[in-house]
């Protein structure tokens, strides 16, 4: 049985699954009729100890589906599979993650939200879950409960290292921002 987290809670993955080598991190949601036209983007920012990505190849999103160390890979949702229509899955191979990377933050944004007057009020039942990629066993899940009526971006959660162990924190923080705001926040001049 997967551990259910509430907003802000932390979960020690390394203690719960000490032999874990590969994980699947799934982010999903349902959209209302008004949200059917939204183009929703999921991004993973792989951050160093300074809170910045070391180079732009550590931003894994629709335009770069794999990190340069081959540790994080974003799958393309199968539009013909209704269960995958509103879900993005990342595969993470823990032993390949560059030791310089201390955190992987998962952010969901609505493409051109201001232009189309969109927000997360039309996106419901959002979740992020982590499973053992080899066995399919779900380890931890966070179901976002907030009603994001003004927000155009949400940080779902973050995977991070502490004392040599991998941990997960449920975040659920909404922003009135787009993908570019996160790029500006997490990219240093050296990473471009």
C-alpha positions in Angstrom: 0.0 0.0 0.0 1.4 3.3 -1.0 2.0 6.0 1.5 -0.4 8.9 1.1 1.1 12.4 1.7 -0.5 15.7 2.5 0.8 19.0 1.4 4.4 19.7 2.6 5.0 16.1 3.9 8.2 14.3 3.3 8.9 10.6 2.5 12.2 8.8 2.7 12.4 6.7 -0.4 15.8 5.2 0.4 14.5 3.8 3.7 11.2 2.6 2.3 12.8 0.8 -0.7 16.5 0.4 0.0 17.1 -1.6 -3.2 15.3 0.8 -5.5 17.3 1.4 -8.7 14.7 2.9 -11.1 11.5 4.8 -10.4 8.6 6.0 -12.3 7.2 9.4 -11.4 3.7 9.9 -12.8 1.9 13.3 -12.7 -1.7 13.2 -13.7 -5.0 15.2 -13.7 -8.4 15.5 -15.1 -9.7 18.5 -17.0 -13.2 20.0 -17.1 -14.9 20.7 -20.4 -13.6 24.3 -20.2 -10.0 23.0 -19.9 -10.1 20.5 -22.8 -8.3 23.0 -25.1 -5.4 23.6 -22.6 -1.9 22.5 -23.6 -0.5 21.4 -20.3 3.3 21.1 -20.0 5.2 19.1 -17.3 8.9 20.0 -16.6 11.5 18.5 -14.4 14.3 20.9 -13.2 17.4 19.0 -12.1 19.1 21.3 -9.6 22.5 21.5 -8.0 23.3 22.5 -4.4 22.9 26.2 -5.5 19.3 25.7 -6.5 20.2 26.1 -10.2 20.4 23.7 -13.2 24.1 23.1 -14.1 23.3 23.4 -17.8 20.1 23.6 -19.9 20.3 19.8 -20.6 19.2 19.3 -17.0 15.7 20.7 -17.8 13.6 17.7 -19.0 10.4 18.8 -20.7 8.6 18.6 -24.1 11.6 20.0 -26.0 14.3 17.9 -24.2 13.0 14.5 -23.2 16.1 13.2 -21.6 18.7 14.7 -19.2 22.3 14.8 -20.4 23.4 12.1 -17.8 20.6 9.8 -19.1 19.1 9.5 -15.6 15.8 11.2 -16.2 13.5 10.5 -19.2 10.1 12.0 -20.0 7.6 9.7 -21.8 5.3 11.1 -24.4 1.7 10.5 -23.4 -0.1 8.2 -25.8 -3.1 10.3 -27.1 -4.8 7.1 -28.3 -4.8 5.7 -24.7 -7.5 7.5 -22.7 -5.8 6.5 -19.4 -2.6 8.3 -20.5 -4.3 11.3 -22.0 -3.7 13.6 -19.0 -0.6 11.9 -17.5 3.1 12.4 -17.9 5.6 9.8 -16.7 9.2 10.3 -15.9 11.6 7.4 -15.6 14.4 8.1 -13.1 17.5 5.8 -12.9 19.0 6.7 -9.5 22.5 5.4 -10.1 22.9 7.6 -13.2 21.9 10.9 -11.6 24.9 13.1 -11.7 26.2 13.5 -8.1 26.1 17.3 -8.7 22.3 17.1 -8.9 20.7 17.5 -5.4 17.1 18.0 -6.3 14.6 17.3 -9.1 11.6 19.7 -9.0 8.4 18.8 -11.0 6.4 21.7 -12.3 3.1 21.7 -14.4 2.3 24.8 -16.4 -0.5 25.8 -18.8 1.0 26.9 -22.2 0.2 30.5 -22.9 -2.2 30.7 -20.0 -2.5 34.5 -19.9 -3.2 34.6 -23.6 -6.1 32.1 -23.4 -7.3 33.3 -20.0 -6.7 29.8 -18.5 -5.9 28.7 -14.9 -5.8 25.5 -12.8 -9.5 25.8 -11.7 -10.3 23.7 -14.8 -7.8 21.0 -13.8 -9.0 18.6 -11.1 -7.8 15.5 -9.3 -4.2 16.2 -9.8 -1.6 13.9 -8.3 2.0 12.9 -8.3 3.1 9.3 -7.5 6.3 7.4 -7.3 6.5 3.7 -8.2 9.3 1.1 -8.5 9.8 1.0 -12.2 10.9 -2.7 -12.2 8.0 -4.0 -10.1 5.3 -1.4 -10.7 4.7 -1.2 -6.9 3.5 2.3 -5.9 5.6 3.7 -3.0 4.2 7.2 -2.4 1.4 9.4 -3.7 0.3 13.0 -3.2 -3.1 14.1 -4.3 -3.3 17.9 -4.6 -6.3 19.2 -2.7 -6.1 23.0 -3.3 -8.4 24.8 -5.6 -6.0 26.8 -7.8 -8.5 29.3 -9.2 -5.9 31.9 -10.2 -2.8 29.9 -10.7 -1.4 29.0 -14.1 1.5 26.9 -12.8 1.8 24.4 -9.9 4.9 22.8 -8.4 3.7 19.3 -7.6 6.6 17.9 -5.7 10.4 17.5 -5.5 12.7 14.5 -5.3 15.9 15.4 -3.3 19.0 14.0 -1.7 19.7 14.3 2.0 22.5 12.6 3.8 23.0 10.2 0.8 19.4 9.2 0.7 16.6 10.0 -1.8 13.6 11.6 -0.4 10.4 13.1 -1.7 8.4 16.2 -0.6 4.9 16.9 -1.7 4.7 20.7 -2.5 1.4 21.7 -4.1 2.4 25.3 -4.5 0.6 27.4 -7.1 2.0 30.3 -9.0 0.7 33.0 -11.4 3.5 32.2 -13.8 4.5 30.3 -16.9 7.3 28.0 -17.8 9.6 30.9 -18.6 9.3 32.1 -15.0 10.7 28.8 -13.7 13.4 28.8 -16.4 14.4 32.3 -15.2 14.3 31.1 -11.5 16.3 27.9 -12.0 18.7 28.7 -14.8 22.0 30.6 -14.0 24.0 32.4 -16.6 26.4 29.5 -16.7 23.6 27.0 -17.5 22.6 28.6 -20.8 
